[in-house]
Amino acid sequence: MARRPLPRILSSGGASITRGREFARTAADSATDVLHPLITVTRGLRLLVGAARQKWAATPKDRRGHVLFLVAACGLGVALVPHGPVLAVVSVMGAAAWKGRARTPARTGPDEAGAARLRSLYEALVPHFSVAEDPGPLFSHGGDWDKAFGSSYAFDDDGRLTRLQVTYPAYFPDGDPAARTRVEQVLDTKSGRGREYHFSWDEEGNRLQMTVLDPLPVTIAAQRFVTAPGETVLGFTDADAVGRTVPVRDGDTTRDAAPVVWRTGSRSTEPHLLAVGQPGSGITTLMRSLALQALQQGDLLVVEGAGTGEYACLSGRDGVLAVERGLSGALATLEWAAHETERRLIAANRARQAGHPEPEDIKRPLWILLDRPSALGHLAAAEGRPDPQELLQVPLRHGRAAGVTVVVADQFDGLDALAETVRAHTRARAVLGPATRDQVRSVLGVQPHTTPTPHMPPGRGYARLGTGPVLRLQVPATPDPYDGATSEAHRQAVLDLLPGGPAPVERVPEAAPCEEAAGPGPAHRDALVAAPAVAEG
């Protein structure tokens, strides 16, 4: 069958159509050049009319009459002036031409250094966000970083990233903590070390938001915080992490800060606390801060396993039942605490069965602060005596109902020596000082959403209350007031919070042998009476 020839318009008219298109494009460009002033004036008039409408809409109704009168008066004045209408038209056209002129668009993309940094970061993420089977990979070597980063990024004055949003493929296992950690480590390394980054994963939208966090304030010293009964301030965190602020004194000024509030008592779901850190990380500072807040409404028992005398400022103070540094005293004190917990439980149970309110002697909270139990455990094992942690079973198990709160602090090298009872019942956790992500996870149960920095000030770390989120934490500065390296401002702040104690006893001069044989004098009896009481076992 013979092929039918194409129509003439399709076979021989291609050149004519091409020439027609070029002629039309040339005519349009010429017309645009000729009519450019008219287009500019028209655009400016439209903008001026829009601005006038917005101004009129924003004018209150009670003032619109005055505005109309002023416009009419100006129009009458222009009409009466010689050549006034012509000058008015020329002025309006000039304003419209200025308003409608073509402006140079603002530069929205990064500079050359920023683009190079984003390109390097994109190439570093390729092995984590790409697979060989992907026909259209979002991340590929030599690919376009605009598709993955878009315009959601920001740089500081030094040219380092402060904010970045990464769009990753849907097949990336964003539910795997190990995969997340690898990506976060790459972003931390390529964006600049020495800063703390917050990572927010949006699994539904396949987006990762990285933000540089501001450092937490380290100038807030120990003071009385505005809290309800049963609330204790562990420290301070980011403003958007908690929905509450308290007024604090920061140097010579007063401002609002976001606290990490730990609730204790019968209605608390996390009645006991475990704090872990490296030497010099601020664990003792946290314990002293908790002790000062506990003494405002309760009694205190302090057991120091290291024996360095960090809690000497609490000895003999009102509400401090004992400050023990030796193994024998620690065992006796913790045994008394166990019996006291049982007594409170029995008294509360009897009062409830009889329909009476709880006795007053069991309403006052009792705090037990145990620092470095692993050191005491080693001493007890060497002497063949029971581990002091065994005496904490009753306060830990029944402390919430009896009004007893237990705080245990230790170092990372002593975590393996902690008893299972201590680990199971201390659901409020704090990690202070430099620590790896695995170390933080071993204590808090989950990894933080930020990258720990290698250098942290004392009292800086993370906190998690039960199953809540991991919060950044900065403990208020609560140094030892008897330490010579403590500043005068911090020393006075701690001394102002310490409750009163017995009056100091003057040294008694040596008596003659005959007077010693006669028995202790009144000064000796006053010294015995004024000595601080020690909890009996």
C-alpha positions in Angstrom: 0.0 0.0 0.0 1.5 3.4 -1.1 2.3 5.9 1.6 0.2 9.0 1.5 2.3 12.2 1.2 2.2 14.8 4.1 0.3 18.0 3.7 2.3 20.9 2.2 1.9 23.0 5.4 3.6 20.3 7.4 6.3 19.3 5.0 7.4 22.7 3.6 6.1 25.3 6.1 8.6 24.6 9.0 10.9 27.3 8.0 8.1 29.9 7.7 6.8 29.0 11.2 10.3 29.4 12.7 10.7 32.8 11.0 7.3 33.8 12.3 8.1 32.9 15.9 11.4 34.8 15.7 9.6 37.9 14.3 7.0 37.8 17.0 9.6 37.4 19.7 11.6 40.4 18.3 8.4 42.5 18.1 7.5 41.7 21.7 11.0 42.6 22.9 10.9 45.9 20.9 7.4 46.7 22.3 8.6 46.0 25.8 11.6 48.3 25.4 9.3 51.1 24.0 6.6 50.7 26.6 9.0 50.1 29.5 8.4 53.7 31.0 4.7 53.2 30.7 4.9 49.8 32.4 7.1 51.3 35.2 4.6 54.1 35.8 1.6 51.8 35.7 3.3 49.5 38.3 4.1 52.4 40.5 0.6 53.8 40.3 -0.8 50.4 41.3 1.6 50.3 44.3 0.7 53.8 45.4 -3.0 53.0 45.1 -2.5 49.9 47.2 -0.6 51.8 49.8 -3.3 54.4 50.0 -6.0 51.7 50.5 -4.0 50.2 53.3 -3.5 53.5 54.9 -7.3 54.3 54.6 -8.2 50.9 56.1 -5.8 51.4 59.0 -7.3 54.9 59.8 -9.9 54.8 62.6 -13.4 55.6 61.5 -13.7 58.6 63.8 -10.7 60.2 62.1 -11.6 59.5 58.5 -13.6 62.8 58.2 -10.6 64.8 59.2 -8.4 63.0 56.6 -11.0 63.7 53.9 -11.1 67.4 54.9 -7.3 67.6 54.8 -7.2 65.9 51.3 -9.8 68.3 50.0 -8.0 71.3 51.4 -4.8 70.2 49.7 -6.6 69.6 46.4 -8.1 73.1 46.6 -4.7 74.6 47.3 -3.1 72.9 44.4 -5.9 74.0 42.1 -5.5 77.6 43.1 -1.8 77.7 42.7 -0.6 78.7 39.2 0.4 75.6 37.2 -0.6 73.6 40.3 -2.4 70.7 38.5 0.5 70.3 36.1 3.0 70.2 38.9 0.8 67.7 40.9 0.5 65.4 37.9 4.3 65.5 37.3 4.9 64.8 41.0 2.6 61.8 41.0 4.1 60.4 37.8 7.6 60.8 39.3 6.6 59.1 42.5 5.0 56.3 40.5 8.1 55.9 38.3 10.3 55.7 41.5 8.0 53.3 43.2 7.7 51.0 40.2 11.3 50.9 39.2 12.9 47.5 38.8 14.9 46.7 41.9 17.8 44.4 42.2 16.5 41.2 43.8 18.0 40.5 47.3 20.5 37.7 47.4 19.0 34.7 49.1 21.5 32.0 48.6 24.7 31.5 50.6 28.0 33.1 49.7 30.9 31.1 48.2 32.2 30.0 51.6 28.8 29.0 52.7 28.1 27.1 49.5 31.4 25.2 49.9 30.5 24.3 53.4 27.1 23.0 52.4 28.5 21.1 49.5 31.1 19.4 51.8 28.4 18.5 54.3 26.2 17.1 51.5 29.1 14.9 50.3 29.7 13.6 53.8 26.1 12.6 54.2 26.0 10.6 50.9 27.1 7.3 52.4 24.4 7.5 55.1 21.4 8.6 52.9 21.9 6.6 49.7 21.8 3.1 48.5 22.9 1.6 45.2 19.3 0.4 44.3 17.8 3.9 44.3 17.0 4.9 40.7 16.8 8.6 41.6 18.9 9.2 44.7 18.4 12.4 46.7 22.0 12.1 47.9 24.7 11.2 45.4 28.3 12.1 44.9 28.5 15.3 42.8 24.7 15.8 43.2 22.8 19.0 43.9 22.7 19.9 47.6 19.8 22.3 47.0 17.4 19.4 46.8 18.4 18.1 50.2 18.9 21.4 52.1 16.7 23.8 50.2 16.8 27.2 51.8 16.4 26.2 55.4 19.9 27.1 56.7 21.5 30.0 58.5 25.1 31.0 59.2 26.7 33.1 62.0 29.1 35.9 61.7 32.0 33.4 61.5 30.5 31.6 58.6 29.5 28.5 60.7 26.1 26.9 60.4 23.6 27.7 63.2 20.5 26.1 61.6 20.0 23.4 58.9 17.1 21.3 57.7 18.0 18.1 55.9 15.5 16.2 53.8 16.4 12.5 53.7 15.0 9.6 51.7 12.1 7.6 53.1 14.1 4.4 53.2 16.5 5.7 55.8 16.1 3.8 59.1 15.4 6.9 61.2 14.0 4.7 64.0 17.4 3.1 64.5 19.3 4.9 67.3 22.7 3.8 65.8 21.8 5.2 62.4 20.7 8.5 63.9 23.9 8.7 65.9 26.1 8.3 62.9 24.3 11.1 61.0 24.4 13.4 64.1 28.1 12.8 64.5 28.7 13.7 60.9 26.7 16.9 61.2 28.5 17.8 64.5 31.9 17.3 63.0 31.3 19.1 59.7 29.4 22.0 61.2 32.0 23.0 63.8 33.2 21.4 67.1 32.9 23.0 70.5 29.2 23.8 70.2 26.1 21.9 71.3 23.6 21.0 68.6 20.0 20.0 69.0 18.6 17.4 66.6 14.9 17.1 65.9 13.8 14.1 63.8 10.5 14.3 61.9 9.9 10.7 60.9 6.6 11.5 59.1 8.1 14.2 56.9 11.5 12.7 56.5 13.2 15.8 57.8 16.0 16.4 60.3 16.3 19.9 61.9 19.7 20.8 63.4 19.9 23.9 65.6 22.8 25.3 67.6 21.9 25.8 71.2 22.9 28.7 73.3 25.0 27.9 76.4 23.1 27.6 79.7 23.8 30.3 82.2 26.5 29.5 84.8 26.1 32.7 86.9 23.0 31.6 88.8 24.1 30.9 92.4 22.4 29.1 95.2 19.3 30.9 96.5 15.7 30.3 97.6 13.6 29.4 94.6 9.9 30.0 94.2 8.5 26.5 94.4 5.6 24.6 96.0 6.0 22.2 98.9 7.5 18.9 97.6 9.2 20.6 94.6 13.0 20.8 94.3 14.9 22.6 91.6 17.6 20.4 90.1 18.9 23.2 87.9 18.0 25.2 84.8 17.4 24.3 81.2 16.3 25.8 77.8 13.3 28.1 77.9 11.4 26.1 75.2 12.1 22.7 77.0 9.7 23.3 80.0 6.5 25.3 80.3 7.5 27.1 83.5 9.8 29.9 84.7 10.9 31.1 88.1 12.4 34.4 89.1 16.1 34.1 90.0 19.0 36.4 90.9 21.6 36.3 88.2 24.4 38.5 89.5 23.0 41.9 90.3 19.9 41.5 88.2 16.7 39.4 88.5 15.3 37.5 85.6 13.1 34.5 84.7 14.8 31.2 84.1 13.4 27.8 83.1 13.8 25.3 86.0 14.1 21.5 86.0 11.6 20.8 88.8 11.8 17.4 90.6 8.7 16.6 92.6 9.0 14.4 95.7 6.5 13.1 98.3 3.5 10.8 98.3 2.3 12.0 94.9 5.6 11.7 93.1 6.2 9.1 90.4 10.0 9.5 90.7 10.6 9.9 94.5 14.3 9.0 94.4 17.2 10.4 92.4 20.5 9.0 91.0 23.2 11.4 89.9 26.3 10.2 88.0 29.3 12.1 86.8 33.1 12.3 86.5 35.4 13.7 89.2 35.0 17.5 89.2 31.8 17.4 87.2 29.6 19.1 89.9 28.0 16.1 91.5 28.8 17.4 95.0 27.5 20.8 94.0 24.2 19.2 93.0 24.1 17.3 96.4 24.7 20.5 98.3 22.1 22.3 96.4 19.5 19.6 97.1 20.5 19.6 100.8 20.0 23.4 101.1 16.5 23.1 99.6 15.6 20.0 101.6 16.4 21.8 104.9 13.8 24.4 104.2 11.0 21.9 104.9 12.5 18.6 106.1 15.3 16.8 108.0 18.5 15.5 106.4 20.9 12.6 106.7 24.2 12.8 104.8 26.5 9.9 104.2 29.8 10.7 102.4 31.6 7.7 101.1 34.7 9.5 99.8 35.5 11.0 103.2 36.7 14.3 101.8 34.6 16.5 104.0 32.6 18.2 101.2 29.6 18.5 103.5 31.3 19.9 106.6 29.2 23.0 106.3 26.1 21.0 107.1 27.4 19.6 110.4 25.5 20.8 113.5 22.9 22.7 111.5 19.2 22.7 112.4 17.5 19.8 110.7 20.7 17.9 109.9 20.4 14.7 111.8 23.9 13.4 111.0 26.8 13.9 108.6 28.8 10.6 108.5 32.1 9.9 106.7 33.1 6.5 108.1 31.8 3.1 107.5 30.6 2.4 111.0 28.7 5.7 111.2 27.3 5.2 107.8 25.9 1.7 108.7 24.5 2.9 111.9 22.8 6.0 110.3 21.3 4.0 107.4 20.1 1.3 109.8 18.3 4.0 111.8 16.9 5.4 108.5 15.4 2.0 107.7 13.8 1.7 111.1 12.5 5.2 110.9 10.9 4.4 107.5 9.2 1.4 109.0 8.0 3.4 112.0 6.5 6.0 109.7 4.7 3.4 107.7 3.2 1.7 110.8 2.1 5.1 112.3 0.5 6.2 109.0 -1.3 2.8 108.6 -2.7 3.0 112.1 -3.9 6.5 111.7 -5.7 5.7 108.4 -7.3 2.6 109.9 -8.5 4.7 112.9 -9.8 7.4 110.6 -7.4 10.0 112.1 -5.0 12.3 110.3 -1.3 11.4 110.1 0.7 12.2 113.2 2.8 15.4 113.0 6.1 13.6 113.7 5.8 11.7 110.3 4.7 14.6 108.2 8.1 16.3 108.1 10.1 14.9 105.0 13.2 13.0 105.6 16.1 13.2 103.1 18.9 10.7 102.8 21.9 11.8 100.7 24.4 9.0 100.0 27.5 10.1 98.1 29.9 7.5 96.6 28.2 4.3 97.9 30.7 2.3 95.8 33.6 3.4 98.0 31.7 2.4 101.1 30.9 -1.0 99.5 34.6 -1.7 98.9 35.4 -0.9 102.5 32.6 -3.1 103.8 33.7 -6.0 101.6 37.3 -5.7 102.9 36.1 -5.7 106.5 33.5 -8.4 106.0 30.6 -6.2 106.9 27.3 -5.7 105.0 27.1 -3.3 102.1 25.4 0.0 103.1 23.3 -0.2 100.0 21.5 -3.2 101.5 20.1 -0.9 104.2 18.5 1.3 101.5 16.0 -1.3 100.4 13.3 -0.2 102.9 13.7 3.6 102.3 13.8 3.0 98.5 10.8 0.7 98.3 8.5 2.4 100.8 10.0 5.9 101.0 7.3 7.6 98.9 4.5 6.5 101.3 6.7 7.3 104.4 7.9 10.7 103.2 11.5 9.6 102.8 13.5 10.7 99.8 16.8 9.0 98.8 19.5 10.7 96.6 22.4 8.6 95.5 25.4 10.0 93.8 28.4 8.1 92.3 30.9 8.2 89.5 30.9 6.3 86.2 33.5 3.9 87.4 31.2 2.9 90.3 28.1 2.2 88.4 28.7 -1.5 88.3 28.9 -1.6 92.1 25.4 -0.1 92.5 22.8 -2.5 93.8 19.9 -3.6 91.7 17.5 -2.0 94.2 19.2 1.4 93.8 19.0 1.2 90.0 15.3 0.1 90.0 13.9 2.7 92.4 15.9 5.8 91.4 13.9 6.7 88.3 14.9 10.4 88.4 18.4 10.6 86.8 21.0 13.2 86.3 24.3 13.0 84.4 26.9 15.7 84.8 30.2 16.5 83.2 31.8 15.2 80.0 30.3 11.9 78.9 29.9 9.9 75.7 26.5 9.3 74.3 26.7 5.6 75.4 27.5 6.7 79.0 24.6 9.1 79.0 22.3 6.4 77.6 23.4 3.8 80.2 22.2 6.2 83.0 19.2 8.0 81.4 17.9 5.0 79.3 17.9 7.0 76.1 20.3 9.1 74.2 20.1 12.9 74.4 18.9 14.9 71.4 22.0 17.0 71.6 25.7 16.4 71.1 27.7 16.5 74.4 30.6 18.9 74.2 34.0 17.7 75.4 34.4 20.6 77.8 31.6 21.4 80.2 31.5 23.8 83.2 30.9 22.2 86.6 27.3 21.3 87.1 26.5 21.0 83.4 24.8 17.9 82.1 21.5 16.2 81.4 18.5 15.2 83.5 15.5 12.9 82.9 12.6 12.4 85.3 11.1 9.0 84.8 10.1 8.5 81.2 10.1 12.1 80.4 12.3 13.8 77.8 16.1 14.4 78.3 16.7 18.0 79.4 19.9 19.9 79.4 20.8 20.9 83.0 22.9 23.5 84.7 23.1 23.2 88.5 23.1 26.4 90.5 26.6 27.3 91.8 26.7 25.8 95.3 30.4 25.5 96.3 31.8 24.5 99.6 31.8 27.8 101.7 34.8 26.5 103.7 36.9 26.1 100.5 39.5 28.8 100.1 39.0 28.9 96.3 35.3 29.8 96.7 34.5 33.4 95.8 33.1 35.6 98.4 29.7 36.1 96.6 29.1 32.3 96.3 30.3 31.7 99.9 27.9 34.2 101.3 25.1 32.9 99.1 25.5 29.4 100.6 26.0 30.6 104.2 22.8 32.6 103.9 20.8 29.5 103.1 22.3 27.3 105.9 19.9 27.1 108.8 21.1 28.1 112.3 22.9 25.8 114.6 24.2 25.6 118.1 26.3 28.5 119.4 30.0 28.1 119.1 31.7 26.8 122.2 34.7 28.7 123.5 37.9 26.8 124.4 38.0 26.0 128.1 41.3 26.8 129.8 43.2 23.9 131.3 42.3 23.3 134.9 44.5 22.3 137.8 44.9 18.6 138.6 42.9 19.0 141.7 40.1 20.7 139.8 40.1 17.9 137.2 39.7 15.3 139.9 36.7 17.1 141.2 34.7 16.4 138.0 33.7 18.4 135.0 32.9 22.0 135.5 30.0 24.0 134.2 31.9 24.9 131.0 32.4 21.2 130.2 28.8 20.5 130.8 27.8 23.4 128.5 30.1 22.0 125.8 28.4 18.6 126.0 25.0 20.1 125.9 25.9 22.3 122.9 27.4 19.5 120.9 25.4 18.5 117.8 23.1 15.6 118.2 23.9 12.4 116.3 21.2 10.0 115.1 21.2 6.9 117.2 21.2 3.5 115.6 
